[in-house]
Amino acid sequence: MKVSYDKTTDTLSMVLKDNTPVAESDEDKPGVILDYDALGNLVSIEILDASTRVTETRKVEFQTIG
């Protein structure tokens, strides 16, 4: 998984599956774009105006459980 924040566009992107073409995008909620592959699997998430939606755009915590 790859997470990036673009300060210029204030966009937070989370790529769940590398090198997977996006077949369809859906703006489920205003400013939250979900990208899907040809089989309907979620491949990435993009959050627009991230600084107003995310507590800390430059900090990522990763935790595995179990």
Jmol script that loads the backbone (N, CA, C; Angstrom):
load data "model"
ATOM      1  N   MET A   1       0.858  -1.166   0.000  1.00  0.00           N
ATOM      2  CA  MET A   1       0.000   0.000   0.000  1.00  0.00           C
ATOM      3  C   MET A   1       0.905   1.231   0.000  1.00  0.00           C
ATOM      4  N   LYS A   2       0.481   2.229  -0.738  1.00  0.00           N
ATOM      5  CA  LYS A   2       1.254   3.457  -0.855  1.00  0.00           C
ATOM      6  C   LYS A   2       0.337   4.633  -0.497  1.00  0.00           C
ATOM      7  N   VAL A   3       0.811   5.503   0.401  1.00  0.00           N
ATOM      8  CA  VAL A   3       0.047   6.674   0.812  1.00  0.00           C
ATOM      9  C   VAL A   3       0.868   7.906   0.474  1.00  0.00           C
ATOM     10  N   SER A   4       0.223   8.890  -0.162  1.00  0.00           N
ATOM     11  CA  SER A   4       0.925  10.130  -0.490  1.00  0.00           C
ATOM     12  C   SER A   4      -0.006  11.322  -0.283  1.00  0.00           C
ATOM     13  N   TYR A   5       0.622  12.452   0.044  1.00  0.00           N
ATOM     14  CA  TYR A   5      -0.125  13.689   0.212  1.00  0.00           C
ATOM     15  C   TYR A   5       0.509  14.747  -0.673  1.00  0.00           C
ATOM     16  N   ASP A   6      -0.295  15.383  -1.511  1.00  0.00           N
ATOM     17  CA  ASP A   6       0.165  16.455  -2.383  1.00  0.00           C
ATOM     18  C   ASP A   6      -0.309  17.782  -1.790  1.00  0.00           C
ATOM     19  N   LYS A   7       0.637  18.525  -1.230  1.00  0.00           N
ATOM     20  CA  LYS A   7       0.303  19.789  -0.566  1.00  0.00           C
ATOM     21  C   LYS A   7      -0.249  20.818  -1.556  1.00  0.00           C
ATOM     22  N   THR A   8       0.257  20.789  -2.789  1.00  0.00           N
ATOM     23  CA  THR A   8      -0.174  21.751  -3.803  1.00  0.00           C
ATOM     24  C   THR A   8      -1.661  21.612  -4.115  1.00  0.00           C
ATOM     25  N   THR A   9      -2.131  20.380  -4.250  1.00  0.00           N
ATOM     26  CA  THR A   9      -3.541  20.144  -4.584  1.00  0.00           C
ATOM     27  C   THR A   9      -4.373  19.773  -3.358  1.00  0.00           C
ATOM     28  N   ASP A  10      -3.712  19.627  -2.184  1.00  0.00           N
ATOM     29  CA  ASP A  10      -4.367  19.230  -0.941  1.00  0.00           C
ATOM     30  C   ASP A  10      -5.129  17.918  -1.126  1.00  0.00           C
ATOM     31  N   THR A  11      -4.409  16.942  -1.717  1.00  0.00           N
ATOM     32  CA  THR A  11      -5.005  15.650  -2.025  1.00  0.00           C
ATOM     33  C   THR A  11      -4.243  14.527  -1.329  1.00  0.00           C
ATOM     34  N   LEU A  12      -4.973  13.671  -0.644  1.00  0.00           N
ATOM     35  CA  LEU A  12      -4.409  12.494   0.002  1.00  0.00           C
ATOM     36  C   LEU A  12      -4.791  11.279  -0.833  1.00  0.00           C
ATOM     37  N   SER A  13      -3.803  10.494  -1.235  1.00  0.00           N
ATOM     38  CA  SER A  13      -4.048   9.319  -2.069  1.00  0.00           C
ATOM     39  C   SER A  13      -3.548   8.064  -1.375  1.00  0.00           C
ATOM     40  N   MET A  14      -4.350   7.022  -1.438  1.00  0.00           N
ATOM     41  CA  MET A  14      -3.977   5.721  -0.899  1.00  0.00           C
ATOM     42  C   MET A  14      -4.128   4.692  -2.011  1.00  0.00           C
ATOM     43  N   VAL A  15      -3.012   4.151  -2.470  1.00  0.00           N
ATOM     44  CA  VAL A  15      -3.027   3.136  -3.521  1.00  0.00           C
ATOM     45  C   VAL A  15      -2.954   1.783  -2.836  1.00  0.00           C
ATOM     46  N   LEU A  16      -3.991   0.985  -3.004  1.00  0.00           N
ATOM     47  CA  LEU A  16      -4.070  -0.314  -2.352  1.00  0.00           C
ATOM     48  C   LEU A  16      -3.441  -1.417  -3.201  1.00  0.00           C
ATOM     49  N   LYS A  17      -3.515  -1.288  -4.518  1.00  0.00           N
ATOM     50  CA  LYS A  17      -2.966  -2.283  -5.439  1.00  0.00           C
ATOM     51  C   LYS A  17      -2.141  -1.575  -6.505  1.00  0.00           C
ATOM     52  N   ASP A  18      -0.806  -1.741  -6.441  1.00  0.00           N
ATOM     53  CA  ASP A  18       0.091  -1.132  -7.426  1.00  0.00           C
ATOM     54  C   ASP A  18      -0.104  -1.747  -8.809  1.00  0.00           C
ATOM     55  N   ASN A  19       0.174  -0.950  -9.828  1.00  0.00           N
ATOM     56  CA  ASN A  19       0.172  -1.410 -11.220  1.00  0.00           C
ATOM     57  C   ASN A  19      -1.138  -2.075 -11.643  1.00  0.00           C
ATOM     58  N   THR A  20      -2.238  -1.593 -11.093  1.00  0.00           N
ATOM     59  CA  THR A  20      -3.555  -2.108 -11.463  1.00  0.00           C
ATOM     60  C   THR A  20      -4.331  -0.986 -12.136  1.00  0.00           C
ATOM     61  N   PRO A  21      -4.704  -1.186 -13.391  1.00  0.00           N
ATOM     62  CA  PRO A  21      -5.437  -0.130 -14.101  1.00  0.00           C
ATOM     63  C   PRO A  21      -6.797   0.162 -13.457  1.00  0.00           C
ATOM     64  N   VAL A  22      -7.137   1.419 -13.413  1.00  0.00           N
ATOM     65  CA  VAL A  22      -8.442   1.837 -12.892  1.00  0.00           C
ATOM     66  C   VAL A  22      -9.451   1.766 -14.023  1.00  0.00           C
ATOM     67  N   ALA A  23     -10.504   0.988 -13.813  1.00  0.00           N
ATOM     68  CA  ALA A  23     -11.549   0.833 -14.823  1.00  0.00           C
ATOM     69  C   ALA A  23     -12.725   1.773 -14.554  1.00  0.00           C
ATOM     70  N   GLU A  24     -12.919   2.115 -13.286  1.00  0.00           N
ATOM     71  CA  GLU A  24     -14.067   2.953 -12.924  1.00  0.00           C
ATOM     72  C   GLU A  24     -13.741   3.740 -11.662  1.00  0.00           C
ATOM     73  N   SER A  25     -14.207   4.975 -11.616  1.00  0.00           N
ATOM     74  CA  SER A  25     -14.065   5.814 -10.436  1.00  0.00           C
ATOM     75  C   SER A  25     -15.445   6.252  -9.980  1.00  0.00           C
ATOM     76  N   ASP A  26     -15.617   6.334  -8.671  1.00  0.00           N
ATOM     77  CA  ASP A  26     -16.907   6.705  -8.110  1.00  0.00           C
ATOM     78  C   ASP A  26     -16.675   7.685  -6.966  1.00  0.00           C
ATOM     79  N   GLU A  27     -17.329   8.832  -7.025  1.00  0.00           N
ATOM     80  CA  GLU A  27     -17.249   9.805  -5.937  1.00  0.00           C
ATOM     81  C   GLU A  27     -18.398   9.495  -4.986  1.00  0.00           C
ATOM     82  N   ASP A  28     -18.146   8.505  -4.113  1.00  0.00           N
ATOM     83  CA  ASP A  28     -19.164   7.994  -3.191  1.00  0.00           C
ATOM     84  C   ASP A  28     -19.745   9.102  -2.324  1.00  0.00           C
ATOM     85  N   LYS A  29     -18.871   9.904  -1.762  1.00  0.00           N
ATOM     86  CA  LYS A  29     -19.251  11.092  -0.987  1.00  0.00           C
ATOM     87  C   LYS A  29     -18.504  12.265  -1.618  1.00  0.00           C
ATOM     88  N   PRO A  30     -19.016  13.484  -1.528  1.00  0.00           N
ATOM     89  CA  PRO A  30     -18.301  14.612  -2.118  1.00  0.00           C
ATOM     90  C   PRO A  30     -16.860  14.700  -1.599  1.00  0.00           C
ATOM     91  N   GLY A  31     -15.906  14.686  -2.522  1.00  0.00           N
ATOM     92  CA  GLY A  31     -14.503  14.814  -2.169  1.00  0.00           C
ATOM     93  C   GLY A  31     -13.791  13.524  -1.839  1.00  0.00           C
ATOM     94  N   VAL A  32     -14.494  12.399  -1.921  1.00  0.00           N
ATOM     95  CA  VAL A  32     -13.882  11.087  -1.664  1.00  0.00           C
ATOM     96  C   VAL A  32     -14.094  10.223  -2.909  1.00  0.00           C
ATOM     97  N   ILE A  33     -12.991   9.944  -3.607  1.00  0.00           N
ATOM     98  CA  ILE A  33     -13.062   9.218  -4.867  1.00  0.00           C
ATOM     99  C   ILE A  33     -12.521   7.805  -4.676  1.00  0.00           C
ATOM    100  N   LEU A  34     -13.323   6.835  -5.056  1.00  0.00           N
ATOM    101  CA  LEU A  34     -12.947   5.428  -4.971  1.00  0.00           C
ATOM    102  C   LEU A  34     -12.677   4.925  -6.383  1.00  0.00           C
ATOM    103  N   ASP A  35     -11.528   4.268  -6.580  1.00  0.00           N
ATOM    104  CA  ASP A  35     -11.157   3.727  -7.888  1.00  0.00           C
ATOM    105  C   ASP A  35     -11.220   2.202  -7.846  1.00  0.00           C
ATOM    106  N   TYR A  36     -11.785   1.620  -8.901  1.00  0.00           N
ATOM    107  CA  TYR A  36     -11.977   0.173  -8.974  1.00  0.00           C
ATOM    108  C   TYR A  36     -11.313  -0.398 -10.224  1.00  0.00           C
ATOM    109  N   ASP A  37     -10.892  -1.659 -10.138  1.00  0.00           N
ATOM    110  CA  ASP A  37     -10.349  -2.343 -11.309  1.00  0.00           C
ATOM    111  C   ASP A  37     -11.502  -2.936 -12.121  1.00  0.00           C
ATOM    112  N   ALA A  38     -11.179  -3.652 -13.186  1.00  0.00           N
ATOM    113  CA  ALA A  38     -12.189  -4.205 -14.092  1.00  0.00           C
ATOM    114  C   ALA A  38     -13.090  -5.245 -13.414  1.00  0.00           C
ATOM    115  N   LEU A  39     -12.612  -5.846 -12.323  1.00  0.00           N
ATOM    116  CA  LEU A  39     -13.403  -6.842 -11.602  1.00  0.00           C
ATOM    117  C   LEU A  39     -14.218  -6.236 -10.459  1.00  0.00           C
ATOM    118  N   GLY A  40     -14.123  -4.915 -10.289  1.00  0.00           N
ATOM    119  CA  GLY A  40     -14.879  -4.243  -9.241  1.00  0.00           C
ATOM    120  C   GLY A  40     -14.169  -4.186  -7.901  1.00  0.00           C
ATOM    121  N   ASN A  41     -12.879  -4.559  -7.879  1.00  0.00           N
ATOM    122  CA  ASN A  41     -12.099  -4.496  -6.640  1.00  0.00           C
ATOM    123  C   ASN A  41     -11.571  -3.080  -6.414  1.00  0.00           C
ATOM    124  N   LEU A  42     -11.622  -2.614  -5.185  1.00  0.00           N
ATOM    125  CA  LEU A  42     -11.116  -1.290  -4.831  1.00  0.00           C
ATOM    126  C   LEU A  42      -9.599  -1.273  -4.970  1.00  0.00           C
ATOM    127  N   VAL A  43      -9.063  -0.324  -5.735  1.00  0.00           N
ATOM    128  CA  VAL A  43      -7.615  -0.245  -5.932  1.00  0.00           C
ATOM    129  C   VAL A  43      -7.003   1.016  -5.338  1.00  0.00           C
ATOM    130  N   SER A  44      -7.791   2.084  -5.188  1.00  0.00           N
ATOM    131  CA  SER A  44      -7.246   3.290  -4.570  1.00  0.00           C
ATOM    132  C   SER A  44      -8.361   4.198  -4.062  1.00  0.00           C
ATOM    133  N   ILE A  45      -7.948   5.085  -3.154  1.00  0.00           N
ATOM    134  CA  ILE A  45      -8.855   6.056  -2.555  1.00  0.00           C
ATOM    135  C   ILE A  45      -8.172   7.420  -2.633  1.00  0.00           C
ATOM    136  N   GLU A  46      -8.918   8.418  -3.042  1.00  0.00           N
ATOM    137  CA  GLU A  46      -8.374   9.772  -3.121  1.00  0.00           C
ATOM    138  C   GLU A  46      -9.286  10.697  -2.323  1.00  0.00           C
ATOM    139  N   ILE A  47      -8.690  11.504  -1.454  1.00  0.00           N
ATOM    140  CA  ILE A  47      -9.448  12.437  -0.626  1.00  0.00           C
ATOM    141  C   ILE A  47      -9.054  13.853  -1.027  1.00  0.00           C
ATOM    142  N   LEU A  48     -10.020  14.594  -1.551  1.00  0.00           N
ATOM    143  CA  LEU A  48      -9.798  15.978  -1.947  1.00  0.00           C
ATOM    144  C   LEU A  48      -9.977  16.891  -0.738  1.00  0.00           C
ATOM    145  N   ASP A  49      -9.326  18.047  -0.757  1.00  0.00           N
ATOM    146  CA  ASP A  49      -9.373  18.984   0.380  1.00  0.00           C
ATOM    147  C   ASP A  49      -9.010  18.246   1.673  1.00  0.00           C
ATOM    148  N   ALA A  50      -7.956  17.442   1.594  1.00  0.00           N
ATOM    149  CA  ALA A  50      -7.576  16.545   2.689  1.00  0.00           C
ATOM    150  C   ALA A  50      -7.303  17.273   4.001  1.00  0.00           C
ATOM    151  N   SER A  51      -6.725  18.452   3.945  1.00  0.00           N
ATOM    152  CA  SER A  51      -6.387  19.158   5.184  1.00  0.00           C
ATOM    153  C   SER A  51      -7.623  19.514   6.004  1.00  0.00           C
ATOM    154  N   THR A  52      -8.797  19.538   5.381  1.00  0.00           N
ATOM    155  CA  THR A  52     -10.031  19.819   6.117  1.00  0.00           C
ATOM    156  C   THR A  52     -10.738  18.546   6.556  1.00  0.00           C
ATOM    157  N   ARG A  53     -10.265  17.377   6.066  1.00  0.00           N
ATOM    158  CA  ARG A  53     -10.940  16.109   6.357  1.00  0.00           C
ATOM    159  C   ARG A  53     -10.113  15.148   7.200  1.00  0.00           C
ATOM    160  N   VAL A  54      -8.802  15.373   7.250  1.00  0.00           N
ATOM    161  CA  VAL A  54      -7.890  14.459   7.928  1.00  0.00           C
ATOM    162  C   VAL A  54      -7.186  15.214   9.045  1.00  0.00           C
ATOM    163  N   THR A  55      -7.039  14.572  10.189  1.00  0.00           N
ATOM    164  CA  THR A  55      -6.422  15.228  11.345  1.00  0.00           C
ATOM    165  C   THR A  55      -5.004  15.690  11.049  1.00  0.00           C
ATOM    166  N   GLU A  56      -4.172  14.814  10.492  1.00  0.00           N
ATOM    167  CA  GLU A  56      -2.771  15.144  10.214  1.00  0.00           C
ATOM    168  C   GLU A  56      -2.398  14.553   8.859  1.00  0.00           C
ATOM    169  N   THR A  57      -2.308  15.415   7.843  1.00  0.00           N
ATOM    170  CA  THR A  57      -2.059  14.939   6.480  1.00  0.00           C
ATOM    171  C   THR A  57      -0.651  14.413   6.271  1.00  0.00           C
ATOM    172  N   ARG A  58       0.293  14.776   7.123  1.00  0.00           N
ATOM    173  CA  ARG A  58       1.684  14.361   6.941  1.00  0.00           C
ATOM    174  C   ARG A  58       2.102  13.225   7.870  1.00  0.00           C
ATOM    175  N   LYS A  59       1.154  12.624   8.557  1.00  0.00           N
ATOM    176  CA  LYS A  59       1.476  11.556   9.496  1.00  0.00           C
ATOM    177  C   LYS A  59       0.639  10.326   9.162  1.00  0.00           C
ATOM    178  N   VAL A  60       1.320   9.176   9.048  1.00  0.00           N
ATOM    179  CA  VAL A  60       0.624   7.918   8.778  1.00  0.00           C
ATOM    180  C   VAL A  60       1.059   6.907   9.830  1.00  0.00           C
ATOM    181  N   GLU A  61       0.102   6.250  10.444  1.00  0.00           N
ATOM    182  CA  GLU A  61       0.385   5.175  11.374  1.00  0.00           C
ATOM    183  C   GLU A  61      -0.121   3.886  10.774  1.00  0.00           C
ATOM    184  N   PHE A  62       0.682   2.848  10.890  1.00  0.00           N
ATOM    185  CA  PHE A  62       0.302   1.547  10.348  1.00  0.00           C
ATOM    186  C   PHE A  62       0.357   0.541  11.476  1.00  0.00           C
ATOM    187  N   GLN A  63      -0.690  -0.267  11.604  1.00  0.00           N
ATOM    188  CA  GLN A  63      -0.749  -1.224  12.696  1.00  0.00           C
ATOM    189  C   GLN A  63      -1.261  -2.549  12.167  1.00  0.00           C
ATOM    190  N   THR A  64      -0.604  -3.623  12.545  1.00  0.00           N
ATOM    191  CA  THR A  64      -1.117  -4.953  12.231  1.00  0.00           C
ATOM    192  C   THR A  64      -1.613  -5.578  13.525  1.00  0.00           C
ATOM    193  N   ILE A  65      -2.708  -6.267  13.440  1.00  0.00           N
ATOM    194  CA  ILE A  65      -3.316  -6.889  14.607  1.00  0.00           C
ATOM    195  C   ILE A  65      -3.357  -8.394  14.385  1.00  0.00           C
ATOM    196  N   GLY A  66      -2.901  -9.124  15.361  1.00  0.00           N
ATOM    197  CA  GLY A  66      -2.964 -10.583  15.296  1.00  0.00           C
ATOM    198  C   GLY A  66      -1.753 -11.257  14.780  1.00  0.00           C
TER     199      GLY A  66
END
end "model"
wireframe off; spacefill off
backbone 0.3
color backbone group
